[in-house]
Amino acid sequence: MEEERLSKFIARSGLASRRKAEQIIRSGRVAVNGVVVKDPYHRISPGSDAVVLDNERISALTGATKRYYVALYKPTGYLSDLADPRGRRLARQLIDLEAHLFPVGRLDYNSEGLMIFTNDGEFANSIMHPRYEVEKEYLVKLSGSLTKEERRQMTAGIPVEGHTYRVRSIAPVRETAKNAWYRVTVVEGRNRMLRKMADAVHHPVLKLKRVRINGITLGHMRPGEYRLITPRNLAIHAPPLGYAPT
């Protein structure tokens, strides 16, 4: 079997996306043949090298292993992470599937909308890596209304905490005397980016809902529902027993 990068091997195992695999490796949690390796680009031979994560040997997915691609409507009041020391509710718990699924990108605790979960690390990398410029579309409710100049700033770029954030497009949907809804498209995925940009122009986010990731849309799902993303099966599944919208 040909050699491959350690990060790619872990992504193929279904344990994490390529980006997350790189973070795991750099943190010193991975050993190859008994030696801790912190270089994600370290090359291994999957057929002969023993790769251990947190003292447990892993192997890459084979072609016979079922891969899952799940679109979930994450409600507000749920975490995107797979664990929480404070015991808060997790979006993963809404998906009633026995598989090691991880999130492809995140939504913050107070945001809602489309999330993707999978056990295919290479697919996750194709969605998350900046070079692919995958579009994410949001409906965002802001306090007050943006002026034309403020909307121009949002597309041209706003410096925030040492980064320049920009949206690909922003268009008004509905306005009232006190607030306004906008349809916003981005290709970046920085943490709380839209909230930080809105704060910078003094129109804080009141509600935020992701409705599309590239060609995958929220559709008619309700909060807590999910569907399997396959050519033949787009059935909507109700949330597990015990779910209550917030």
N, C-alpha and C positions, 0 to 999 in steps of 0.2 A: 504494500500500500504506500502511496506517495506521502511524503512529509507535508505537514500543513502548520499554519500558525496556531499557537496554543489558544488564543482568543477565539479563533474560528472554530476550533474543535469543541470548546465549551459551548459556543453558540449552537453548534449542530447537535449537541447533547440535549438541547431543549431546556437547559437550566436558566438561561439568561439571554438577553440580546447581546450583540457583539460589543456594544458600548459598555453595557453593564459587566460583561465578562472581562473587559480590559480593567475596569475598576476593581473587580474581585481579585484579579491577578496582582495588580499593583499593591493591594493591601496585604499581600503575603499569605493568602489563604490557600494557595495552590502549590502542590509539590509534584514534580515529575521524577519518577524513579527514586523517590525518597529525598529529593533535594528541592527546597523551596525556590520557585521561580517567580520573579516579579516583572519579567519582561513579556508583555502580551504578544510580541512578535517572535518569541522563542519558538523554534520549529521542533515538532515532535513527529514520531511515527505512530499513528493511531493503532497499528496492528501489533506493536511490540512494547511501546512505552506505557508505563503505569501512571495515570494522571489521577491525583487525589485532591478533592476539595473538602476542606474541613474534616479531614481524616476519613473521608468516604470516597472510594474509587468510583469514577464515572466513565461512561462510554458514550460515544456519539450515537445519535438516532440512526437506525437502519431504515432502508426503504420500506420495510414491512411495518414500521411503527406508525401508528395513526397520528397525524398532525391535526391540530385544531386551530381554527381561526374564528374568533368570537367577537361580535360587535355587541357592546353593552351600553345601555343608557344608564350612566352613573347618576344617581340622585345627589343632591346636596347632602352634606352630613355623613359622607362616606370617604374613606381614605383610598387613594390609588395604590399605596404600598401594600406589600404582602404580609406585613406584620406591624403591630403598633404596641409599644410598651405600655401605653395608657389604656389599652383595651377598647379603643374606638372601633366602630364598625368599618369593615373592609369591603370594597367593591367586589373583590374576588369571591366573597361569600355569597354573592347573588347569583353566581354561575354554578348550576348544579351539574357539574361534570367532574368525573374522577380522572384528572390529568394534571400534570405539573404546568399550570399556565402562569405566565407573567405578563404584566402590562406593557404595551408598546406606547411609551409616552405616558403622561399623567395629566390629571386635572386636580386642581387644589381642592381642599376640603369643602369650601363654600361654593364651588362651581359644579355645574351639571353638564350632562350631554354625552356625546359619543366617546367611548374608549374601545380599544382593541386589546384583546388578550390572545395569546398564542403559546405554543410550545416549539415554535420554529424560529430559532435565533437568526437565521439568514433572512427570513421574511421581515423580522423585526428590524434588522439593520437597514433593509431597503426602505423602510418607512421612516426611521429615525435619523439616519445619517444626513447631515446638512447638504452634502453634495447632490443629493437626489431632489432637493427642493420640493418636498411633498407638501401640497397645500392643506391647510387646516382652516375651516370656516367656522365663524362664531356669530351668534347673535348676542350683542352686548348692550345692556341698559346703563346709561351714564346719567349722573346728576347734571342737570342743565343740558344745553345743546352746544355742540362744537361749532365754532365759526369756520368759514372756508379756510382761513389761515391755519387754524388748529388742525383741521383735517389734512392740509398740505404738509404740516409738520409731521404728522403721523406717518405719512408715506415717504417723506424725505429723510426722516430719521431724527430721533430724540435721544440725546445723551442721558443715560441713567446708570448711576453706580459704575462708571468706567466703561460702559458698553453703549453702542449706538443701536437703539431698537427702531425697527421700522415695520410697517405693515405693507402688504402688497396692494391692498385696496380697502377702502372704507366708504360705505354709502349709507345715507339715512334711510330708515325704514318707517319710523313713526315718531313724531315729536309732540310733546305737550308743553305746558307752561313751566313745568318743574323738571322734566327729564326727557330723554330721547333714547330710542333704540337704533342701533347701527348694525349692519352686516359687515363683518371684518374678515379679511382673508390674510393669513400669514404663511410664511414658509420657514420661519424660525421656531424653535421650541424652548426658549429660555424660560426658566421658572418665573411664574407670575408676571410675564412680560406685559400683557395687556393691562393688567391692574397698575403696574408701575408707570406705564406710559400715560394712562388716564390720570393718575395722580399728578404726573409732571405738568399736565396742562390744566390742572385744577378742576377736573370733571371725574371724580371717583366712580369706579364701577359699582353699580347697585346689584346687577345680576349678570351672569355670564354663562352661556350655553353653547357648547360645541356641537355643530350640526353636520359636519362633514370632515372626513380625512381622505383626501384625494377623491377617488370614485366611490368611496363607501359613505353612505349617508345614514343619518339617524332614522329616517323614514317615519313610520307610524308607531314606533315603539314608545311606550310610556316609561316613566322612571322605574328602574329596577328590572326591566325586561331585557332580554338578550336574544340574539339570533346567531346561528352558525353561518359563517360566510363561505359558502361553497356554491358551485354552479347549479347544483340540483336542489339544495335545501336552504331556503331563506325563511324558515318557519320562526315565528316569534314565540319565545318561551316566557311564561309568567315567572315572577320572582319567587324564590323559595318561601315556604310557609314561615310566617313570622315577620316578613318584611312589612314595614309601615312607612309610607312617604313622610318626609319631614317638611 
